[in-house]
Structure formats: C-alpha cells, structure tokens
Amino acid sequence: MKILVAWDDLEQIDLMSLYLTNDDNYLLTTTDPEEAFNAFSGEGGWEVMVLSVRLPDIDASHNLFRKCRALRPEVPIICGCNPDDIYRLARFMVGGMKSYILRDKNGDFLFLLAAMLESVTEWVRAEREQTIAGKLREEVESVRKLQETMIPKDVNPPAGYRVVACYEPSQVRVIGGQPVTMAGGDYYDLFTLAKDRFVVLVGDASGHGMKACMSVITMHTLVRMLRDDKHLSPADFVAMVNRNLCSQTVVNSDGGFITLVYGILLADTNEFYWCSAGHPPPIIQNMITGEIHAVADEDIGGVPLGIDDTAEYMEHKFVIPPQSRLLIYTDGLIEAFPESAGRHEEFGVKGVIETMKNSLDKPIDLALRALFDDSNSFTRGSGRHDDTSAILIERFE
C-alpha cells in the first residue's frame, strides 16, 4: 500500500513510520502542506492519504484537503483530529472524507492506524469494483436489448401452418444478489421470401456474454444483407454467410464460431429444405401416429461458421406430413443440468422427446412453453447455464 502522510507532529510521524513501514507498504511523510500537495499531484500512485486537520491550522488543512480531492477524488483521505476539534470535521465530511481518527493524548490511536488504513482501502476498492460492475451491467443490458431487437416481433406463417418461437437468455446467480440476465449468443429469425418460401433460422455462437452476442449480431446483419431470391439453395446461402463470417474477427477470434440450421419451407408442396453448420438436427413429431425422431444423425452437420472459408455444406430435404410438428432448437435446451447432482446428467434429446409426447394435445404455444419449463425444471432450481432458443412449426392441414 502506498501511503502519504501529511502530519503536524514529528514524534508521531516517527511512530507512524515505525508502525506502517513494512514490505507491503511504502510511506512518505511531510509536515509541509505545499510539499504534501506536490507529492500527491505527482506520479506516486497513492492509495490512501492521512491528513492532520491542523497542518498548521484548520483552514490550511482544509485547503489542502479540497485541492487533493479535486485532483484525485478516487484516493481516500483519512483525517486525524484532537477530541476538541471533532466538530470541525463537518466540512471535511461534506467534501468526501472517507474516515477519521481521534488523536488521544497518549498516542494510542497510532496502534489502530494500520488497521484503519487497511479497512478504508478495502472499502474503497469494493466501492470501485461495485461501480465498475454497475457500468458493465449497464453495457451488457444495452447490448442484450439490442439483441432482443433482432428477434422477430410478428410471425406470418404460410397457409396451413402455425409457428411459434422463443428465446431465453442465460442467467448468472450472484450470492446475496439477484440473478443477472446476460447478453448471449443465441439467435433465430423467421421471414418470407418470394414464391411462398418461408425461411427459418436458428444459430448459436460459441461461448457466452458480450462476444457471443456481438457474433450473432454480426451474423444477423449478414443474413439480412445477403437474403434475396437468387439464393434458392440453403447450402449455397450458408456457404456464403460462412465466407463472410470467416473475415469477421469478432466471430472467430480466440477460436470462436457459430452453429446454424437454415431451412426453407415450400408451403405449396410442404417440402422442407435445410442445411446444418455443426448444429443439432431438427426433431419431427407425427401427431397422428405419435412417432417422433430427429430428421438426421447428429454428425450430419457441416463445419460451424467462421472456421473455414472453403467449407462446403450439404442440403437435405423431407416433406412435413399432415398433423406434424417440427422443432428446431439450440443446445441450451438439451444441455440443461442440475448443479447439485452427484453425476452430470443432461435434459438431452430424450427429455425433449418426452416433453413433446406429453404435449401432444396442447396448443402449439403451450407445447413450446412446456419444453422450456421442463428443461428448466430439470436443473432443480439452478437454471439453464446457456442461452436457449427454439422454433416450433406445426402443419395442421
């Protein structure tokens, strides 16, 4: 700790030097107000200042105090005064004094000084960290709100279909505090192209927090810029998005990437063309037969986006049967797990299938809600540790 002492008693200064100087502390002492201010305004990097309120008198000490506070308000100042002068501390308190110590005649206060300095500097450090945390929270919240603006507000599904979607960010629970909703790396989009081609898109950036959020914002911007009628093939479209993302350091720095499912529903034929870039395959449920399964093996997906600009992607196709539901989701849904469990156990595809079976007779919006609720309940109160997005499509004709 770097300590500046401006004091009016040389004998007490000697004792302070004895009590406060050690391997962890650097101490500079002076009895001159001007010398004290010159030292304070230099490159000393002071962590705390100890100031007598009579150096040599109240007015001179307060003037020094005021100048130091104006120059470096982040440095805490502890004032020392005689019991008879305690009422004079009022203007020091108003000016931002962090603490004070009473100077008894025997000088016993010196034994408490080291503990007080340690306590005050820890207090100030905690205040600074709290302020920084508050500013970071505001920045995260602003980015999270920006992310929420990307989520489609109105969904216009093609004739014969119902479509619902949901995004829930992860939360960080702080002991003694409220859960903090984080900016995240999940993303979905729904829009219609010409010729009744209905596009569904679900993406998941690696990692968590600000970087993941900025990655999906970048991808969202690219998707909106590149989408047009000439991209008839999902595989070609995904390859183009990938080539552009590979040049974006916000995505691929530190090994970052984005997984993606991009699909196009042709409403007139009920054909669903889709492409995966390292993303879990969709799950289809026949509401008549009860059959439910993934539409492809997990390893069928191509390379995640942002890794290899020469990557090629495969296109897949199937027909959505009448009275069927199609689920496209991010891994936050299946990777939910209870923190307190003795062994690691995830909600998994098994949990998703079980919930979809139990929700067979529910309206589509409640069926999707059940997936999020059951996944969250599986964590036994600890909450999902990853962002979660899902789109549920129902063909009701």
C-alpha positions as CSV (number, residue, x, y, z in Angstrom):
1,M,0.0,0.0,0.0
2,K,1.3,3.5,-0.9
3,I,0.6,5.9,1.9
4,L,1.1,9.7,2.0
5,V,1.1,11.2,5.5
6,A,0.7,15.0,6.0
7,W,1.0,15.5,9.8
8,D,1.9,18.2,12.3
9,D,3.8,16.2,14.9
10,L,7.3,14.9,14.1
11,E,7.3,12.5,17.1
12,Q,4.1,10.9,15.9
13,I,5.4,10.8,12.3
14,D,8.4,8.7,13.6
15,L,6.0,6.3,15.3
16,M,3.8,6.1,12.1
17,S,6.9,5.2,10.1
18,L,7.7,2.5,12.6
19,Y,4.2,1.0,12.6
20,L,3.3,1.4,8.9
21,T,6.5,0.7,7.1
22,N,6.9,-2.9,6.0
23,D,7.5,-5.0,2.9
24,D,3.9,-4.4,1.7
25,N,3.8,-0.6,2.4
26,Y,5.5,2.5,1.0
27,L,5.3,5.5,3.2
28,L,6.1,9.2,2.5
29,T,5.7,11.7,5.4
30,T,5.8,15.5,5.5
31,T,4.8,18.4,7.7
32,D,4.6,20.9,4.9
33,P,1.2,21.4,3.1
34,E,2.8,22.5,-0.1
35,E,5.2,19.6,-0.1
36,A,2.3,17.3,0.6
37,F,0.3,18.6,-2.4
38,N,3.3,18.3,-4.7
39,A,3.8,14.7,-3.7
40,F,0.1,14.0,-4.0
41,S,-0.1,15.5,-7.5
42,G,3.0,13.7,-8.7
43,E,3.3,10.1,-10.0
44,G,3.2,8.5,-6.6
45,G,0.1,6.4,-7.3
46,W,-1.1,6.9,-3.7
47,E,-3.7,4.5,-2.4
48,V,-4.5,6.5,0.8
49,M,-3.6,9.8,2.4
50,V,-3.5,10.5,6.2
51,L,-4.0,14.2,6.9
52,S,-3.9,16.2,10.2
53,V,-6.7,18.8,10.4
54,R,-4.1,21.2,11.9
55,L,-1.4,21.5,9.3
56,P,-0.7,24.0,10.6
57,D,-4.3,25.0,11.2
58,I,-7.8,24.1,10.2
59,D,-8.1,26.4,7.2
60,A,-4.8,25.4,5.7
61,S,-5.6,21.7,6.2
62,H,-9.0,22.0,4.6
63,N,-7.5,23.9,1.7
64,L,-5.0,21.1,1.1
65,F,-7.8,18.5,1.5
66,R,-10.0,20.3,-1.0
67,K,-7.2,20.6,-3.6
68,C,-6.3,16.9,-3.2
69,R,-10.0,15.8,-3.5
70,A,-10.4,17.9,-6.7
71,L,-7.3,16.5,-8.3
72,R,-7.8,12.8,-7.4
73,P,-11.1,12.0,-5.8
74,E,-10.5,8.3,-6.0
75,V,-7.8,8.5,-3.4
76,P,-9.3,8.1,0.1
77,I,-8.3,10.7,2.7
78,I,-8.4,9.9,6.5
79,C,-8.3,12.9,8.8
80,G,-6.8,13.0,12.2
81,C,-8.0,15.4,14.9
82,N,-8.0,16.1,18.6
83,P,-11.2,15.4,20.5
84,D,-11.7,19.2,20.9
85,D,-11.7,19.6,17.1
86,I,-14.1,16.9,16.2
87,Y,-16.9,19.3,15.3
88,R,-14.5,20.9,12.8
89,L,-14.6,17.7,10.7
90,A,-18.0,18.6,9.3
91,R,-16.7,20.4,6.2
92,F,-14.2,17.6,5.6
93,M,-17.1,15.1,5.7
94,V,-19.1,17.2,3.3
95,G,-16.1,17.3,1.0
96,G,-15.7,13.5,0.8
97,M,-13.5,12.4,3.8
98,K,-13.6,8.6,4.0
99,S,-12.9,8.3,7.7
100,Y,-11.3,10.0,10.7
101,I,-9.3,9.0,13.8
102,L,-9.2,10.7,17.2
103,R,-5.8,11.6,18.5
104,D,-5.7,10.8,22.2
105,K,-3.0,12.3,24.4
106,N,-1.2,9.1,24.9
107,G,-0.9,8.4,21.2
108,D,-2.7,5.1,21.5
109,F,-4.6,5.9,18.2
110,L,-1.4,5.0,16.4
111,F,-1.9,1.4,17.2
112,L,-5.2,1.5,15.3
113,L,-3.9,3.4,12.3
114,A,-2.7,0.4,10.3
115,A,-5.9,-1.5,10.7
116,M,-7.9,1.6,9.8
117,L,-5.9,2.2,6.6
118,E,-6.4,-1.4,5.6
119,S,-10.1,-1.2,6.3
120,V,-10.6,2.0,4.3
121,T,-8.6,0.9,1.3
122,E,-10.5,-2.3,1.1
123,W,-13.8,-0.4,1.4
124,V,-12.8,2.0,-1.4
125,R,-11.6,-1.0,-3.5
126,A,-15.0,-2.6,-3.0
127,E,-16.8,0.6,-3.9
128,R,-14.8,0.9,-7.1
129,E,-15.5,-2.7,-8.1
130,Q,-19.2,-2.2,-7.4
131,T,-19.2,0.9,-9.6
132,I,-17.4,-0.9,-12.4
133,A,-19.7,-3.8,-12.1
134,G,-22.7,-1.5,-12.3
135,K,-21.3,0.1,-15.5
136,L,-20.6,-3.3,-17.0
137,R,-24.1,-4.4,-16.1
138,E,-25.5,-1.3,-17.9
139,E,-23.4,-2.1,-21.0
140,V,-24.4,-5.8,-21.0
141,E,-28.1,-4.7,-20.7
142,S,-27.8,-2.3,-23.6
143,V,-26.3,-5.0,-25.8
144,R,-28.9,-7.5,-24.6
145,K,-31.6,-5.1,-25.6
146,L,-30.0,-4.6,-29.0
147,Q,-30.0,-8.4,-29.4
148,E,-33.7,-8.5,-28.5
149,T,-34.5,-6.1,-31.3
150,M,-33.3,-8.8,-33.8
151,I,-36.0,-11.2,-32.6
152,P,-39.0,-11.1,-35.0
153,K,-42.0,-9.5,-33.3
154,D,-44.6,-10.7,-35.8
155,V,-44.6,-14.1,-37.4
156,N,-46.6,-14.6,-40.5
157,P,-46.6,-18.4,-41.2
158,P,-47.7,-19.8,-44.5
159,A,-51.2,-21.1,-45.0
160,G,-51.8,-24.4,-43.3
161,Y,-49.1,-23.8,-40.7
162,R,-48.7,-22.4,-37.2
163,V,-45.3,-21.2,-36.0
164,V,-44.1,-20.1,-32.5
165,A,-40.6,-19.3,-31.3
166,C,-38.9,-18.4,-28.0
167,Y,-35.6,-17.1,-26.8
168,E,-34.5,-17.1,-23.2
169,P,-31.0,-15.8,-22.1
170,S,-29.0,-17.5,-19.5
171,Q,-28.7,-16.1,-16.0
172,V,-25.8,-15.7,-13.6
173,R,-26.8,-16.0,-9.9
174,V,-24.6,-14.0,-7.6
175,I,-24.6,-15.0,-3.9
176,G,-26.5,-12.4,-2.0
177,G,-27.7,-10.7,-5.1
178,Q,-30.3,-11.0,-7.8
179,P,-29.9,-13.1,-10.9
180,V,-28.2,-11.2,-13.7
181,T,-29.7,-11.7,-17.2
182,M,-26.7,-12.0,-19.6
183,A,-26.3,-11.0,-23.2
184,G,-26.0,-14.2,-25.1
185,G,-25.1,-16.0,-28.3
186,D,-28.4,-17.5,-29.4
187,Y,-30.3,-16.2,-32.4
188,Y,-33.4,-17.1,-34.5
189,D,-35.1,-15.5,-37.4
190,L,-38.3,-16.1,-39.5
191,F,-39.1,-14.4,-42.7
192,T,-40.8,-15.0,-46.1
193,L,-39.1,-14.8,-49.4
194,A,-40.8,-14.8,-52.8
195,K,-42.8,-17.8,-54.1
196,D,-44.1,-18.6,-50.6
197,R,-40.7,-19.7,-49.4
198,F,-40.8,-19.4,-45.6
199,V,-37.3,-19.2,-44.0
200,V,-36.5,-20.4,-40.5
201,L,-33.1,-19.8,-39.0
202,V,-31.6,-20.8,-35.6
203,G,-28.0,-20.0,-34.7
204,D,-25.8,-20.4,-31.6
205,A,-22.4,-18.6,-31.2
206,S,-19.8,-20.3,-29.1
207,G,-19.1,-19.0,-25.6
208,H,-21.2,-16.7,-23.6
209,G,-21.6,-13.0,-22.9
210,M,-20.7,-10.0,-24.9
211,K,-18.5,-11.7,-27.5
212,A,-21.2,-14.3,-28.3
213,C,-23.8,-11.6,-28.5
214,M,-21.8,-9.5,-30.9
215,S,-21.1,-12.6,-33.0
216,V,-24.8,-13.3,-33.6
217,I,-25.5,-9.6,-34.2
218,T,-22.9,-9.7,-37.0
219,M,-24.5,-12.9,-38.4
220,H,-27.9,-11.3,-38.3
221,T,-26.7,-8.3,-40.2
222,L,-25.1,-10.5,-42.8
223,V,-28.3,-12.6,-43.2
224,R,-30.4,-9.5,-43.7
225,M,-27.9,-8.1,-46.2
226,L,-27.5,-11.4,-48.2
227,R,-31.0,-12.7,-48.3
228,D,-32.6,-12.4,-51.7
229,D,-34.4,-14.5,-54.3
230,K,-31.3,-15.9,-56.0
231,H,-30.3,-17.9,-53.0
232,L,-32.6,-20.9,-53.7
233,S,-30.3,-23.4,-52.0
234,P,-29.9,-23.3,-48.2
235,A,-26.4,-24.9,-48.7
236,D,-25.3,-22.1,-51.0
237,F,-26.7,-19.5,-48.7
238,V,-25.0,-20.9,-45.6
239,A,-21.7,-21.2,-47.5
240,M,-21.9,-17.5,-48.5
241,V,-22.7,-16.5,-44.9
242,N,-19.7,-18.6,-43.7
243,R,-17.3,-17.0,-46.1
244,N,-18.3,-13.6,-44.9
245,L,-18.1,-14.6,-41.2
246,C,-14.6,-16.0,-41.6
247,S,-13.3,-12.5,-42.2
248,Q,-15.0,-11.2,-39.0
249,T,-12.6,-11.2,-36.1
250,V,-15.4,-10.5,-33.6
251,V,-16.7,-14.1,-34.5
252,N,-13.5,-16.2,-35.0
253,S,-11.1,-14.6,-32.5
254,D,-10.0,-17.0,-29.8
255,G,-11.4,-19.9,-31.7
256,G,-15.0,-18.6,-31.9
257,F,-17.6,-20.0,-34.2
258,I,-21.4,-20.1,-34.8
259,T,-23.5,-23.2,-35.4
260,L,-26.6,-22.9,-37.6
261,V,-29.7,-24.5,-39.0
262,Y,-31.1,-22.7,-42.1
263,G,-34.3,-24.0,-43.6
264,I,-36.8,-23.1,-46.3
265,L,-40.3,-24.4,-46.2
266,L,-42.2,-24.5,-49.5
267,A,-45.7,-24.2,-48.4
268,D,-47.3,-25.4,-51.6
269,T,-45.5,-28.8,-51.5
270,N,-44.8,-28.9,-47.8
271,E,-41.2,-29.7,-48.6
272,F,-38.6,-28.5,-46.1
273,Y,-35.0,-27.9,-47.4
274,W,-32.4,-27.4,-44.8
275,C,-28.7,-27.2,-44.1
276,S,-26.7,-27.5,-40.9
277,A,-23.4,-26.0,-39.9
278,G,-22.5,-28.0,-36.9
279,H,-26.0,-27.6,-35.3
280,P,-28.3,-30.2,-33.7
281,P,-30.7,-31.6,-36.3
282,P,-34.4,-30.7,-36.1
283,I,-36.9,-33.1,-34.5
284,I,-40.2,-34.0,-36.2
285,Q,-43.3,-35.3,-34.5
286,N,-46.2,-37.0,-36.2
287,M,-49.2,-36.0,-34.1
288,I,-51.4,-38.8,-35.7
289,T,-49.0,-41.8,-35.2
290,G,-47.1,-40.4,-32.2
291,E,-43.8,-41.1,-34.0
292,I,-41.1,-38.7,-33.0
293,H,-37.4,-38.6,-34.1
294,A,-34.6,-36.4,-35.3
295,V,-34.7,-35.9,-39.0
296,A,-31.0,-36.8,-39.3
297,D,-28.0,-38.1,-37.4
298,E,-26.2,-35.6,-35.1
299,D,-23.0,-35.8,-37.1
300,I,-24.6,-34.9,-40.4
301,G,-24.0,-31.2,-39.9
302,G,-21.1,-29.4,-41.7
303,V,-18.4,-27.2,-40.2
304,P,-19.6,-24.5,-37.9
305,L,-19.5,-21.0,-39.4
306,G,-16.4,-18.8,-39.1
307,I,-13.8,-21.5,-39.1
308,D,-13.0,-22.5,-42.7
309,D,-13.9,-20.1,-45.6
310,T,-13.7,-23.0,-48.1
311,A,-16.2,-25.2,-46.2
312,E,-18.9,-26.8,-48.3
313,Y,-22.3,-27.7,-46.9
314,M,-24.9,-30.3,-47.7
315,E,-28.6,-29.7,-48.3
316,H,-31.3,-32.1,-47.0
317,K,-34.9,-32.4,-47.8
318,F,-38.0,-34.0,-46.4
319,V,-41.8,-33.5,-46.5
320,I,-43.6,-32.3,-43.4
321,P,-46.6,-34.7,-43.0
322,P,-50.1,-33.5,-42.2
323,Q,-50.7,-33.0,-38.5
324,S,-47.0,-32.8,-37.6
325,R,-44.7,-30.6,-35.6
326,L,-41.1,-29.7,-36.4
327,L,-38.7,-28.4,-33.7
328,I,-35.5,-26.5,-34.4
329,Y,-33.6,-25.6,-31.2
330,T,-30.2,-24.6,-29.7
331,D,-28.2,-26.9,-27.4
332,G,-29.1,-24.8,-24.4
333,L,-32.4,-26.7,-24.3
334,I,-30.8,-30.2,-24.2
335,E,-27.7,-29.4,-22.2
336,A,-29.7,-28.2,-19.1
337,F,-28.4,-30.0,-16.0
338,P,-28.7,-29.8,-12.2
339,E,-25.7,-28.3,-10.4
340,S,-26.2,-30.3,-7.3
341,A,-26.5,-33.7,-8.9
342,G,-23.8,-36.2,-7.9
343,R,-23.2,-37.0,-11.6
344,H,-23.5,-34.9,-14.7
345,E,-26.9,-35.6,-16.3
346,E,-28.4,-33.5,-19.0
347,F,-32.0,-33.0,-20.1
348,G,-31.0,-34.2,-23.5
349,V,-32.9,-35.1,-26.7
350,K,-34.6,-37.8,-24.5
351,G,-36.1,-35.1,-22.3
352,V,-37.2,-33.1,-25.4
353,I,-38.9,-36.1,-26.9
354,E,-40.6,-37.0,-23.7
355,T,-42.0,-33.4,-23.3
356,M,-43.2,-33.3,-26.9
357,K,-45.0,-36.6,-26.3
358,N,-46.7,-35.3,-23.2
359,S,-47.6,-32.0,-25.0
360,L,-49.2,-33.8,-28.0
361,D,-52.7,-32.5,-27.2
362,K,-51.6,-29.0,-26.1
363,P,-51.8,-25.9,-28.4
364,I,-48.5,-25.2,-30.1
365,D,-47.6,-22.2,-27.9
366,L,-48.1,-24.2,-24.7
367,A,-46.2,-27.2,-26.2
368,L,-43.2,-24.9,-26.8
369,R,-43.6,-23.4,-23.3
370,A,-43.6,-26.9,-21.9
371,L,-40.2,-27.6,-23.5
372,F,-38.6,-24.5,-21.8
373,D,-40.3,-25.2,-18.5
374,D,-39.4,-28.9,-18.3
375,S,-35.8,-28.2,-19.3
376,N,-35.5,-25.5,-16.6
377,S,-37.2,-27.8,-14.0
378,F,-34.6,-30.5,-14.8
379,T,-31.9,-28.2,-13.4
380,R,-33.6,-28.4,-9.9
381,G,-33.5,-24.7,-9.4
382,S,-30.1,-23.8,-10.7
383,G,-31.4,-22.6,-14.1
384,R,-30.0,-23.2,-17.5
385,H,-26.4,-22.1,-17.9
386,D,-26.7,-21.4,-21.6
387,D,-29.0,-19.3,-23.8
388,T,-31.9,-21.3,-25.3
389,S,-33.8,-20.7,-28.5
390,A,-36.4,-22.8,-30.3
391,I,-38.8,-22.6,-33.2
392,L,-41.8,-25.0,-33.3
393,I,-43.6,-25.4,-36.6
394,E,-47.0,-27.2,-36.9
395,R,-48.7,-28.3,-40.1
396,F,-52.3,-28.6,-39.1
397,E,-53.8,-29.4,-42.6
